């Protein structure tokens, strides 16, 4: 009887060990998934009475981060009228791929496109490679610096031009885990390689606060400076946007 009991106990222990080993192997061999994180935001401003204005803004962003690669895609647009006269007409998009050579050092390729009807930018395409480094890289805070080159192809008014630029950029983001809020800031400078007095500066600073699980309020400022704009246009364009954002 004792011998049979020992055999049953031994068989049970062997089965438990076997099941545990199989489960551990399955967990080890399981593929870790890195999902895309996306958001859609929109803003609307209307005034009636002494002034008659309307401004609509939309923005779609998505990104994916793995231990080796990071992907970012985005598109945004704005349209506005002042007393039935068009005052804003922009369409902008970008894509960037970062390949990490270490935890903080990476190489990148970035593509960007812009149309601004009011600034008379029929189109402006910018593409180029570079390298970057995460000065700060924690769960809640990132600060990265990037440097590289770009090639610009554009039509300002009726003039077609293309040239090479340097690209110096910096981006920062901090997430407040206790408040469901975040702040961010980006800036890039693109001086023409053989004509430094011709340069572009693009900057953005914003803040966002959650009001529900996937819903938040946000406000940000976009500043775009072109040292050599289209004829009859100003060098600097500033846009203040407030609206709602939905994450999915």
C-alpha positions as YAML, in Angstrom:
chain: A
units: angstrom
residues:
- id: 1
  name: UNK
  ca: [0.00, 0.00, 0.00]
- id: 2
  name: UNK
  ca: [2.78, 2.40, 0.98]
- id: 3
  name: UNK
  ca: [4.69, 1.50, -2.15]
- id: 4
  name: UNK
  ca: [1.64, 2.22, -4.34]
- id: 5
  name: UNK
  ca: [1.05, 5.54, -2.49]
- id: 6
  name: UNK
  ca: [4.66, 6.57, -3.07]
- id: 7
  name: UNK
  ca: [4.34, 5.69, -6.74]
- id: 8
  name: UNK
  ca: [1.19, 7.82, -7.08]
- id: 9
  name: UNK
  ca: [2.82, 10.78, -5.28]
- id: 10
  name: UNK
  ca: [5.95, 10.46, -7.41]
- id: 11
  name: UNK
  ca: [3.87, 10.31, -10.59]
- id: 12
  name: UNK
  ca: [1.90, 13.39, -9.48]
- id: 13
  name: UNK
  ca: [5.05, 15.37, -8.73]
- id: 14
  name: UNK
  ca: [6.52, 14.35, -12.09]
- id: 15
  name: UNK
  ca: [3.36, 15.51, -13.86]
- id: 16
  name: UNK
  ca: [3.43, 18.89, -12.04]
- id: 17
  name: UNK
  ca: [7.10, 19.39, -12.92]
- id: 18
  name: UNK
  ca: [6.41, 18.45, -16.56]
- id: 19
  name: UNK
  ca: [3.44, 20.82, -16.84]
- id: 20
  name: UNK
  ca: [5.42, 23.65, -15.21]
- id: 21
  name: UNK
  ca: [8.36, 23.11, -17.58]
- id: 22
  name: UNK
  ca: [6.03, 23.06, -20.60]
- id: 23
  name: UNK
  ca: [4.32, 26.26, -19.48]
- id: 24
  name: UNK
  ca: [7.66, 27.98, -18.94]
- id: 25
  name: UNK
  ca: [8.87, 26.91, -22.38]
- id: 26
  name: UNK
  ca: [5.65, 28.18, -23.96]
- id: 27
  name: UNK
  ca: [6.04, 31.53, -22.21]
- id: 28
  name: UNK
  ca: [9.66, 31.76, -23.34]
- id: 29
  name: UNK
  ca: [8.74, 30.96, -26.94]
- id: 30
  name: UNK
  ca: [5.71, 33.28, -26.96]
- id: 31
  name: UNK
  ca: [6.02, 36.18, -29.38]
- id: 32
  name: UNK
  ca: [6.01, 39.55, -27.63]
- id: 33
  name: UNK
  ca: [3.64, 41.91, -29.42]
- id: 34
  name: UNK
  ca: [4.30, 45.64, -29.80]
- id: 35
  name: UNK
  ca: [1.00, 47.24, -30.89]
- id: 36
  name: UNK
  ca: [0.51, 50.49, -32.76]
- id: 37
  name: UNK
  ca: [-0.66, 53.31, -30.48]
- id: 38
  name: UNK
  ca: [-2.86, 55.80, -32.31]
- id: 39
  name: UNK
  ca: [-4.80, 58.98, -31.62]
- id: 40
  name: UNK
  ca: [-7.21, 61.20, -33.53]
- id: 41
  name: UNK
  ca: [-7.79, 64.80, -32.49]
- id: 42
  name: UNK
  ca: [-10.02, 67.58, -33.77]
- id: 43
  name: UNK
  ca: [-10.68, 71.21, -32.96]
- id: 44
  name: UNK
  ca: [-13.39, 73.66, -33.99]
- id: 45
  name: UNK
  ca: [-13.54, 77.43, -33.46]
- id: 46
  name: UNK
  ca: [-16.54, 79.54, -34.55]
- id: 47
  name: UNK
  ca: [-17.33, 83.22, -34.03]
- id: 48
  name: UNK
  ca: [-20.46, 85.09, -35.14]
- id: 49
  name: UNK
  ca: [-21.48, 88.71, -34.73]
- id: 50
  name: UNK
  ca: [-18.94, 91.49, -35.19]
- id: 51
  name: UNK
  ca: [-16.59, 88.84, -36.58]
- id: 52
  name: UNK
  ca: [-17.52, 85.82, -38.65]
- id: 53
  name: UNK
  ca: [-14.79, 83.18, -38.50]
- id: 54
  name: UNK
  ca: [-14.48, 79.41, -38.59]
- id: 55
  name: UNK
  ca: [-11.45, 77.17, -38.08]
- id: 56
  name: UNK
  ca: [-11.38, 73.36, -38.22]
- id: 57
  name: UNK
  ca: [-8.31, 71.28, -37.40]
- id: 58
  name: UNK
  ca: [-7.76, 67.51, -37.51]
- id: 59
  name: UNK
  ca: [-4.73, 65.38, -36.65]
- id: 60
  name: UNK
  ca: [-4.04, 61.63, -36.83]
- id: 61
  name: UNK
  ca: [-0.96, 60.13, -35.20]
- id: 62
  name: UNK
  ca: [0.26, 56.57, -34.81]
- id: 63
  name: UNK
  ca: [3.51, 55.07, -33.54]
- id: 64
  name: UNK
  ca: [5.01, 51.72, -32.70]
- id: 65
  name: UNK
  ca: [8.09, 50.99, -30.59]
- id: 66
  name: UNK
  ca: [10.04, 47.75, -30.37]
- id: 67
  name: UNK
  ca: [13.46, 47.12, -28.79]
- id: 68
  name: UNK
  ca: [15.07, 47.53, -32.23]
- id: 69
  name: UNK
  ca: [12.80, 49.74, -34.34]
- id: 70
  name: UNK
  ca: [10.53, 52.76, -33.80]
- id: 71
  name: UNK
  ca: [7.94, 53.94, -36.31]
- id: 72
  name: UNK
  ca: [6.02, 57.22, -36.34]
- id: 73
  name: UNK
  ca: [3.38, 58.39, -38.82]
- id: 74
  name: UNK
  ca: [1.13, 61.43, -38.81]
- id: 75
  name: UNK
  ca: [-1.13, 63.63, -40.90]
- id: 76
  name: UNK
  ca: [-2.83, 66.89, -39.97]
- id: 77
  name: UNK
  ca: [-4.80, 69.59, -41.67]
- id: 78
  name: UNK
  ca: [-6.53, 72.88, -40.98]
- id: 79
  name: UNK
  ca: [-9.10, 74.98, -42.82]
- id: 80
  name: UNK
  ca: [-10.44, 78.37, -41.82]
- id: 81
  name: UNK
  ca: [-12.46, 81.29, -43.11]
- id: 82
  name: UNK
  ca: [-12.76, 84.89, -42.02]
- id: 83
  name: UNK
  ca: [-15.90, 86.66, -43.27]
- id: 84
  name: UNK
  ca: [-16.25, 83.96, -45.94]
- id: 85
  name: UNK
  ca: [-12.66, 84.57, -47.11]
- id: 86
  name: UNK
  ca: [-10.27, 81.65, -46.83]
- id: 87
  name: UNK
  ca: [-7.76, 82.33, -44.05]
- id: 88
  name: UNK
  ca: [-6.22, 78.91, -43.40]
- id: 89
  name: UNK
  ca: [-5.56, 75.96, -45.70]
- id: 90
  name: UNK
  ca: [-2.87, 73.48, -44.68]
- id: 91
  name: UNK
  ca: [-2.21, 69.77, -45.16]
- id: 92
  name: UNK
  ca: [0.85, 68.18, -43.58]
- id: 93
  name: UNK
  ca: [2.14, 64.64, -43.18]
- id: 94
  name: UNK
  ca: [5.28, 62.86, -42.00]
- id: 95
  name: UNK
  ca: [6.81, 59.44, -41.48]
- id: 96
  name: UNK
  ca: [9.92, 58.51, -39.53]
- id: 97
  name: UNK
  ca: [11.70, 55.20, -38.93]
- id: 98
  name: UNK
  ca: [14.30, 54.87, -36.20]
- id: 99
  name: UNK
  ca: [16.61, 51.86, -35.98]
- id: 100
  name: UNK
  ca: [18.25, 51.48, -32.59]
- id: 101
  name: UNK
  ca: [21.90, 50.37, -32.53]
- id: 102
  name: UNK
  ca: [21.90, 50.52, -28.72]
- id: 103
  name: UNK
  ca: [19.39, 51.46, -26.06]
- id: 104
  name: UNK
  ca: [19.84, 55.18, -26.77]
- id: 105
  name: UNK
  ca: [21.68, 55.58, -30.10]
- id: 106
  name: UNK
  ca: [19.74, 55.27, -33.36]
- id: 107
  name: UNK
  ca: [19.75, 56.04, -37.05]
- id: 108
  name: UNK
  ca: [16.67, 57.40, -38.79]
- id: 109
  name: UNK
  ca: [15.02, 58.16, -42.13]
- id: 110
  name: UNK
  ca: [12.37, 60.90, -42.23]
- id: 111
  name: UNK
  ca: [9.92, 61.92, -44.96]
- id: 112
  name: UNK
  ca: [7.69, 65.00, -44.69]
- id: 113
  name: UNK
  ca: [5.23, 66.80, -46.94]
- id: 114
  name: UNK
  ca: [3.44, 70.16, -46.65]
- id: 115
  name: UNK
  ca: [0.83, 72.17, -48.54]
- id: 116
  name: UNK
  ca: [-0.10, 75.66, -47.35]
- id: 117
  name: UNK
  ca: [-2.44, 77.55, -49.63]
- id: 118
  name: UNK
  ca: [-2.28, 80.84, -47.73]
- id: 119
  name: UNK
  ca: [1.54, 80.85, -47.60]
- id: 120
  name: UNK
  ca: [1.48, 79.94, -51.33]
- id: 121
  name: UNK
  ca: [3.39, 76.70, -50.70]
- id: 122
  name: UNK
  ca: [1.94, 74.48, -53.41]
- id: 123
  name: UNK
  ca: [4.01, 71.62, -52.05]
- id: 124
  name: UNK
  ca: [7.18, 71.03, -50.06]
- id: 125
  name: UNK
  ca: [8.68, 67.56, -49.70]
- id: 126
  name: UNK
  ca: [11.58, 66.90, -47.37]
- id: 127
  name: UNK
  ca: [13.39, 63.55, -47.12]
- id: 128
  name: UNK
  ca: [16.66, 62.49, -45.55]
- id: 129
  name: UNK
  ca: [18.61, 60.25, -43.16]
- id: 130
  name: UNK
  ca: [20.36, 61.04, -39.91]
- id: 131
  name: UNK
  ca: [21.37, 59.86, -36.45]
- id: 132
  name: UNK
  ca: [19.93, 60.50, -33.02]
- id: 133
  name: UNK
  ca: [20.54, 59.93, -29.34]
- id: 134
  name: UNK
  ca: [18.17, 59.67, -26.37]
- id: 135
  name: UNK
  ca: [19.59, 62.00, -23.74]
- id: 136
  name: UNK
  ca: [16.77, 60.88, -21.44]
- id: 137
  name: UNK
  ca: [14.85, 57.65, -21.97]
- id: 138
  name: UNK
  ca: [12.62, 56.53, -19.12]
- id: 139
  name: UNK
  ca: [9.08, 55.19, -18.96]
- id: 140
  name: UNK
  ca: [7.62, 58.65, -18.44]
- id: 141
  name: UNK
  ca: [10.17, 61.00, -20.03]
- id: 142
  name: UNK
  ca: [12.08, 61.11, -23.31]
- id: 143
  name: UNK
  ca: [14.48, 63.73, -24.65]
- id: 144
  name: UNK
  ca: [16.16, 63.05, -27.98]
- id: 145
  name: UNK
  ca: [18.53, 65.01, -30.21]
- id: 146
  name: UNK
  ca: [18.82, 64.34, -33.96]
- id: 147
  name: UNK
  ca: [21.22, 65.48, -36.67]
- id: 148
  name: UNK
  ca: [21.37, 64.65, -40.35]
- id: 149
  name: UNK
  ca: [20.72, 65.90, -43.84]
- id: 150
  name: UNK
  ca: [17.64, 66.45, -45.98]
- id: 151
  name: UNK
  ca: [16.70, 67.15, -49.56]
- id: 152
  name: UNK
  ca: [13.93, 69.70, -50.15]
- id: 153
  name: UNK
  ca: [11.75, 69.82, -53.26]
- id: 154
  name: UNK
  ca: [9.17, 72.62, -53.33]
- id: 155
  name: UNK
  ca: [6.99, 74.92, -55.36]
- id: 156
  name: UNK
  ca: [6.51, 78.42, -53.93]
- id: 157
  name: UNK
  ca: [3.96, 80.26, -56.03]
- id: 158
  name: UNK
  ca: [5.08, 79.48, -59.58]
- id: 159
  name: UNK
  ca: [8.73, 78.86, -58.69]
- id: 160
  name: UNK
  ca: [10.11, 75.31, -58.45]
- id: 161
  name: UNK
  ca: [13.24, 74.89, -56.33]
- id: 162
  name: UNK
  ca: [15.21, 72.08, -54.74]
- id: 163
  name: UNK
  ca: [18.23, 72.10, -52.44]
- id: 164
  name: UNK
  ca: [20.09, 70.20, -49.74]
- id: 165
  name: UNK
  ca: [19.87, 71.11, -46.06]
- id: 166
  name: UNK
  ca: [21.29, 70.11, -42.74]
- id: 167
  name: UNK
  ca: [18.75, 69.00, -40.12]
- id: 168
  name: UNK
  ca: [19.13, 69.64, -36.40]
- id: 169
  name: UNK
  ca: [16.18, 68.55, -34.24]
- id: 170
  name: UNK
  ca: [15.16, 67.99, -30.65]
- id: 171
  name: UNK
  ca: [12.02, 66.44, -29.17]
- id: 172
  name: UNK
  ca: [10.82, 66.11, -25.59]
- id: 173
  name: UNK
  ca: [7.85, 64.43, -23.92]
- id: 174
  name: UNK
  ca: [6.89, 63.93, -20.28]
- id: 175
  name: UNK
  ca: [3.90, 61.91, -19.06]
- id: 176
  name: UNK
  ca: [2.34, 62.58, -15.65]
- id: 177
  name: UNK
  ca: [1.21, 59.11, -14.60]
- id: 178
  name: UNK
  ca: [-0.81, 60.34, -11.59]
- id: 179
  name: UNK
  ca: [-2.83, 62.90, -13.58]
- id: 180
  name: UNK
  ca: [-3.17, 61.20, -16.98]
- id: 181
  name: UNK
  ca: [-1.56, 64.25, -18.57]
- id: 182
  name: UNK
  ca: [1.47, 64.96, -20.72]
- id: 183
  name: UNK
  ca: [3.48, 67.83, -22.16]
- id: 184
  name: UNK
  ca: [5.56, 67.76, -25.33]
- id: 185
  name: UNK
  ca: [7.83, 69.98, -27.37]
- id: 186
  name: UNK
  ca: [9.65, 69.61, -30.70]
- id: 187
  name: UNK
  ca: [11.86, 71.87, -32.80]
- id: 188
  name: UNK
  ca: [13.83, 71.36, -36.01]
- id: 189
  name: UNK
  ca: [16.10, 73.68, -38.00]
- id: 190
  name: UNK
  ca: [16.90, 73.07, -41.68]
- id: 191
  name: UNK
  ca: [19.50, 75.46, -43.15]
- id: 192
  name: UNK
  ca: [20.39, 75.18, -46.83]
- id: 193
  name: UNK
  ca: [23.87, 73.65, -47.10]
- id: 194
  name: UNK
  ca: [25.32, 76.20, -49.54]
- id: 195
  name: UNK
  ca: [23.20, 79.17, -48.41]
- id: 196
  name: UNK
  ca: [22.76, 79.32, -44.65]
- id: 197
  name: UNK
  ca: [20.60, 82.47, -44.81]
- id: 198
  name: UNK
  ca: [17.88, 80.30, -46.36]
- id: 199
  name: UNK
  ca: [16.47, 78.11, -43.60]
- id: 200
  name: UNK
  ca: [13.30, 76.60, -42.16]
- id: 201
  name: UNK
  ca: [12.33, 76.31, -38.48]
- id: 202
  name: UNK
  ca: [9.41, 74.16, -37.33]
- id: 203
  name: UNK
  ca: [8.42, 74.01, -33.68]
- id: 204
  name: UNK
  ca: [5.54, 72.75, -31.56]
- id: 205
  name: UNK
  ca: [4.74, 72.83, -27.85]
- id: 206
  name: UNK
  ca: [1.61, 71.35, -26.29]
- id: 207
  name: UNK
  ca: [-0.18, 70.01, -23.24]
- id: 208
  name: UNK
  ca: [-2.81, 67.28, -22.87]
- id: 209
  name: UNK
  ca: [-5.01, 66.16, -19.96]
- id: 210
  name: UNK
  ca: [-7.23, 63.08, -19.79]
- id: 211
  name: UNK
  ca: [-10.96, 63.47, -19.08]
- id: 212
  name: UNK
  ca: [-11.86, 59.79, -19.63]
- id: 213
  name: UNK
  ca: [-10.07, 56.50, -20.31]
- id: 214
  name: UNK
  ca: [-9.33, 57.21, -23.99]
- id: 215
  name: UNK
  ca: [-10.47, 60.82, -24.24]
- id: 216
  name: UNK
  ca: [-8.42, 63.92, -23.47]
- id: 217
  name: UNK
  ca: [-8.32, 67.67, -23.99]
- id: 218
  name: UNK
  ca: [-5.27, 69.21, -25.60]
- id: 219
  name: UNK
  ca: [-3.85, 72.54, -26.67]
- id: 220
  name: UNK
  ca: [-0.70, 73.20, -28.67]
- id: 221
  name: UNK
  ca: [1.10, 75.92, -30.60]
- id: 222
  name: UNK
  ca: [2.69, 75.36, -34.03]
- id: 223
  name: UNK
  ca: [5.30, 77.84, -35.27]
- id: 224
  name: UNK
  ca: [6.67, 77.62, -38.82]
- id: 225
  name: UNK
  ca: [9.35, 80.05, -39.99]
- id: 226
  name: UNK
  ca: [10.58, 80.33, -43.58]
- id: 227
  name: UNK
  ca: [13.41, 82.80, -44.11]
- id: 228
  name: UNK
  ca: [12.65, 83.02, -47.85]
- id: 229
  name: UNK
  ca: [8.86, 82.71, -48.26]
- id: 230
  name: UNK
  ca: [6.85, 82.99, -51.45]
- id: 231
  name: UNK
  ca: [6.56, 86.48, -52.92]
- id: 232
  name: UNK
  ca: [4.27, 88.74, -50.89]
- id: 233
  name: UNK
  ca: [4.04, 86.31, -47.96]
- id: 234
  name: UNK
  ca: [5.23, 86.69, -44.37]
- id: 235
  name: UNK
  ca: [8.08, 84.65, -42.97]
- id: 236
  name: UNK
  ca: [6.37, 83.39, -39.81]
- id: 237
  name: UNK
  ca: [3.14, 81.44, -39.31]
- id: 238
  name: UNK
  ca: [1.83, 80.67, -35.81]
- id: 239
  name: UNK
  ca: [-1.17, 78.48, -35.08]
- id: 240
  name: UNK
  ca: [-2.82, 77.93, -31.69]
- id: 241
  name: UNK
  ca: [-5.01, 74.82, -31.59]
- id: 242
  name: UNK
  ca: [-7.25, 73.43, -28.86]
- id: 243
  name: UNK
  ca: [-9.51, 70.42, -29.13]
- id: 244
  name: UNK
  ca: [-10.22, 66.85, -28.08]
- id: 245
  name: UNK
  ca: [-8.17, 63.72, -28.69]
- id: 246
  name: UNK
  ca: [-9.24, 60.07, -28.77]
- id: 247
  name: UNK
  ca: [-6.71, 57.26, -28.31]
- id: 248
  name: UNK
  ca: [-7.18, 53.83, -29.88]
...
